[in-house]
Amino acid sequence: MKKLLFLIALFVATTHLQAQWTPVGGVGFSGSEAYFTSLAINNGTPYVAYKDAGNANKATVMKLNTAGTGWETVGTAGFSAGEANYTSLAIYNGTPYVAYVDGANANKATVMKLNTAGTGWETVGTAGFSAGSASYTSLAIYNGTPYVAYKDAGNANKATVKKLNTEGTGW
């Protein structure tokens, strides 16, 4: 009976322990206010995309450095042409892609990806491809084809999903 009571007490004590969250690479690494954060993992390396108040509210992507001690900019910081809202990050075959509401294109949806040199960002398809202003962008990539979902003001604020055409030139 004593063993049973001990096991019950041990179970109760251990179930009341709370899991602890551990910072990854340090906290506050963005340098300024960060909005619309989006997280993706590539081969164990976390990446984060966000609207970067320190870079005129443009998009920035950072990744955990190889030592796991800090964060480094991917490509260039503040790479979008204008303000970037509702950033959504996905990674395909090691290449980060970011969908966002593009302030430089009438708040329509735009997708950019890191160039092959890893030094800058390039537009995927056409910039500002949604029918009207977009909100709440969500990006996914399947078999190399990017898909973007968003609230579409050009279609009575209903949900819209578009995919990149096979030529890679439009949505």
C-alpha positions as a printed NumPy array, in Angstrom:
array([[  0.   ,   0.   ,   0.   ],
       [  2.847,   2.389,   0.852],
       [  4.378,   1.828,  -2.614],
       [  1.07 ,   2.608,  -4.294],
       [  0.614,   5.81 ,  -2.27 ],
       [  4.195,   6.825,  -3.079],
       [  3.619,   6.251,  -6.819],
       [  0.386,   8.232,  -6.721],
       [  2.103,  11.101,  -4.854],
       [  5.002,  11.022,  -7.341],
       [  2.589,  11.07 , -10.276],
       [  0.649,  14.026,  -8.842],
       [  3.859,  15.939,  -8.082],
       [  5.338,  15.408, -11.553],
       [  2.125,  16.241, -13.415],
       [  2.062,  19.658, -11.769],
       [  5.515,  20.6  , -13.051],
       [  5.354,  23.141, -15.834],
       [  7.444,  22.877, -18.964],
       [  9.972,  25.646, -19.345],
       [ 10.57 ,  27.511, -22.606],
       [ 14.175,  28.194, -23.53 ],
       [ 15.296,  31.145, -25.683],
       [ 16.878,  30.161, -28.994],
       [ 19.937,  32.206, -29.942],
       [ 19.056,  35.004, -27.542],
       [ 16.03 ,  37.23 , -27.151],
       [ 15.334,  40.589, -28.776],
       [ 17.514,  39.835, -31.795],
       [ 15.425,  41.849, -34.258],
       [ 17.003,  45.104, -33.114],
       [ 13.678,  46.924, -33.325],
       [  9.982,  46.121, -33.129],
       [  8.932,  43.047, -35.098],
       [  5.4  ,  42.444, -36.391],
       [  3.706,  39.524, -38.15 ],
       [  6.415,  37.016, -37.237],
       [  6.425,  33.753, -39.155],
       [  8.636,  30.792, -38.262],
       [  9.921,  27.926, -40.426],
       [ 12.558,  25.262, -39.857],
       [ 15.029,  24.105, -42.515],
       [ 17.139,  21.042, -41.665],
       [ 16.963,  21.916, -37.978],
       [ 17.738,  25.616, -38.456],
       [ 14.977,  28.042, -37.449],
       [ 14.22 ,  31.   , -39.718],
       [ 11.912,  33.895, -38.896],
       [ 10.336,  36.465, -41.231],
       [  8.793,  39.675, -39.931],
       [  7.786,  43.248, -40.632],
       [ 10.875,  45.119, -39.438],
       [ 10.203,  48.505, -37.785],
       [ 13.95 ,  49.162, -37.844],
       [ 13.945,  48.951, -41.655],
       [ 10.987,  51.171, -42.581],
       [  8.494,  48.354, -41.82 ],
       [  9.845,  46.293, -44.713],
       [ 10.323,  42.518, -44.658],
       [ 13.358,  40.933, -43.031],
       [ 14.31 ,  37.27 , -42.63 ],
       [ 16.794,  36.012, -40.063],
       [ 18.095,  32.559, -39.188],
       [ 19.881,  31.031, -36.233],
       [ 23.649,  31.014, -36.814],
       [ 25.511,  27.706, -37.093],
       [ 26.856,  28.004, -33.539],
       [ 23.283,  28.408, -32.263],
       [ 24.305,  31.488, -30.302],
       [ 22.714,  34.306, -32.301],
       [ 20.729,  35.341, -35.329],
       [ 21.93 ,  36.49 , -38.749],
       [ 20.21 ,  38.287, -41.583],
       [ 19.272,  36.205, -44.617],
       [ 20.024,  38.127, -47.814],
       [ 19.397,  41.765, -46.985],
       [ 17.34 ,  43.298, -44.188],
       [ 14.281,  45.301, -45.243],
       [ 14.223,  43.734, -48.706],
       [ 10.603,  44.426, -49.718],
       [  9.885,  47.446, -51.901],
       [  7.482,  48.897, -49.337],
       [  5.864,  48.083, -46.034],
       [  5.318,  44.337, -45.531],
       [  2.294,  43.214, -43.533],
       [  1.088,  39.693, -42.714],
       [  4.422,  38.06 , -43.565],
       [  4.307,  34.305, -44.086],
       [  7.488,  32.227, -44.44 ],
       [  8.018,  28.848, -46.118],
       [ 11.212,  27.056, -47.109],
       [ 11.569,  24.722, -50.062],
       [ 14.81 ,  22.841, -50.83 ],
       [ 16.707,  25.252, -48.598],
       [ 15.316,  28.392, -50.234],
       [ 13.221,  30.712, -48.067],
       [ 10.1  ,  32.285, -49.602],
       [  8.063,  35.093, -48.035],
       [  4.499,  36.093, -48.886],
       [  3.241,  39.431, -47.614],
       [  0.844,  42.296, -48.133],
       [  2.885,  44.715, -50.214],
       [  2.587,  48.412, -49.327],
       [  4.447,  49.328, -52.524],
       [  1.772,  47.566, -54.623],
       [ -1.539,  48.886, -53.266],
       [ -1.453,  46.379, -50.364],
       [ -1.812,  43.474, -52.754],
       [ -0.113,  40.105, -52.205],
       [  3.516,  39.594, -53.233],
       [  5.897,  36.651, -52.852],
       [  9.688,  36.892, -52.827],
       [ 12.425,  34.282, -52.471],
       [ 16.116,  34.357, -51.657],
       [ 18.195,  34.449, -54.846],
       [ 20.486,  31.535, -55.704],
       [ 23.572,  33.488, -54.572],
       [ 21.934,  33.953, -51.168],
       [ 22.655,  37.676, -51.248],
       [ 19.281,  39.25 , -52.016],
       [ 15.618,  38.691, -52.7  ],
       [ 13.707,  38.364, -55.977],
       [ 10.033,  38.533, -56.832],
       [  8.28 ,  35.24 , -57.533],
       [  5.868,  35.606, -60.457],
       [  4.498,  39.143, -60.386],
       [  4.366,  41.587, -57.495],
       [  0.927,  42.688, -56.277],
       [ -0.938,  39.811, -57.9  ],
       [ -4.129,  39.765, -55.805],
       [ -7.318,  41.241, -57.279],
       [ -7.536,  43.833, -54.489],
       [ -5.817,  44.528, -51.228],
       [ -4.934,  41.36 , -49.335],
       [ -4.814,  40.45 , -45.645],
       [ -3.738,  37.452, -43.583],
       [ -1.445,  35.877, -46.17 ],
       [ -0.476,  32.246, -45.675],
       [  2.213,  30.583, -47.813],
       [  2.857,  26.891, -48.471],
       [  4.988,  25.119, -51.051],
       [  4.17 ,  21.699, -52.479],
       [  6.496,  19.918, -54.924],
       [  8.178,  23.226, -55.72 ],
       [  4.953,  25.124, -56.4  ],
       [  4.174,  28.04 , -54.049],
       [  0.546,  28.505, -52.971],
       [ -0.74 ,  31.646, -51.243],
       [ -4.01 ,  32.   , -49.34 ],
       [ -5.349,  35.373, -48.25 ],
       [ -8.392,  37.498, -47.532],
       [ -9.089,  39.249, -50.827],
       [-10.72 ,  42.71 , -50.798],
       [-11.029,  42.423, -54.58 ],
       [-13.416,  39.511, -54.067],
       [-15.728,  40.752, -51.293],
       [-13.141,  39.922, -48.581],
       [-13.548,  36.233, -49.272],
       [-10.725,  33.701, -49.098],
       [ -8.622,  33.239, -52.21 ],
       [ -5.861,  30.74 , -52.948],
       [ -3.487,  31.173, -55.86 ],
       [ -0.544,  29.13 , -57.064],
       [  2.406,  30.05 , -59.234],
       [  1.859,  29.033, -62.861],
       [  4.072,  26.354, -64.438],
       [  6.109,  29.004, -66.273],
       [  6.844,  30.755, -62.971],
       [  5.7  ,  34.075, -64.389],
       [  2.295,  34.681, -62.816],
       [ -0.278,  33.541, -60.289]])
